[in-house]
Amino acid sequence: MTEQVLDGRTALVTAASRGIGAAVARRFAAAGAAVAILPAGGPPVAAVPAGQHV
């Protein structure tokens, strides 16, 4: 994905510590979004600036 279609946007991904949630978080970040990751049952563990990988 080379187009930054989510540039300037923020995504909150729940249950993102592994599996599908982690994959979704990586895709949002690759599309240009800043990503906040929320593991199932816990507080946010990271905010990822656009262009960085989870």
TAKA-V547515 format. One record per residue. N is the residue number from 1. RES is the residue in one letter. SS is DSSP state (~ for helix, > for strand, _ for the rest). PSI is psi in whole degrees, -180 to 180 (999 if undefined). OMEGA is omega in whole degrees, -180 to 180 (* if undefined). Layout:
n = (N,N)
res = (RES,RES)
ss = (SS,SS)
psi = (PSI,PSI)
omega = (OMEGA,OMEGA)
This chain:
n = (1,2,3,4,5,6,7,8,9,10,11,12,13,14,15,16,17,18,19,20,21,22,23,24,25,26,27,28,29,30,31,32,33,34,35,36,37,38,39,40,41,42,43,44,45,46,47,48,49,50,51,52,53,54)
res = (M,T,E,Q,V,L,D,G,R,T,A,L,V,T,A,A,S,R,G,I,G,A,A,V,A,R,R,F,A,A,A,G,A,A,V,A,I,L,P,A,G,G,P,P,V,A,A,V,P,A,G,Q,H,V)
ss = (_,_,_,_,_,_,_,_,_,>,>,>,>,>,_,_,_,_,~,~,~,~,~,~,~,~,~,~,~,~,_,_,_,>,>,>,>,>,_,_,_,_,_,>,>,>,>,>,_,_,_,_,_,_)
psi = (112,-24,131,69,-18,17,130,0,160,136,136,118,119,156,45,16,-17,174,-139,-42,-43,-40,-42,-44,-43,-41,-43,-45,-41,-28,3,-2,150,133,126,129,129,110,156,123,19,176,164,140,-16,151,125,116,152,140,-8,153,151,999)
omega = (-178,-179,-179,-174,-180,-180,-180,179,176,178,172,-178,179,-178,-173,-179,178,174,-176,180,178,178,178,179,178,-180,177,179,179,179,173,-178,165,-172,171,-175,179,178,178,176,-179,180,177,-179,-178,167,-174,177,178,178,177,-178,179,*)
